[in-house]
Amino acid sequence: MAKITKVKGRQVFDSRGNPTIEAEVFSNNMSATAICPSGASTGSFEAYEKRDKKNNKYLGKSVLQPVKLINTIISKKLKNQNLHNQEKIDFILINLDGTKQKK
């Protein structure tokens, strides 16, 4: 069973030049990355964007605080979890969030 050894978040830039989050998940001798750029839509069913609105960098669009959450709290909670048990990973992340709207 492959277990998560670490999750590393970082701020990167999407195709429109906006800051977004990239996460890299490590397991033994491999890793995989994913990026979650925001969409152009802003409807009520869109994912919530957690941005550093009080930070003037990148017009208040930086994601340094959410990256910090990934590198501290989220990484610790996911460490040693089964890499292939997406239901358990989702459960952990939803419980960490604690909001109905998953903000």
Helices and strands as residue ranges (DSSP letters): E 6-13, E 19-27, E 30-35, G 57-60, H 64-69, I 70-74, H 75-78, H 86-97
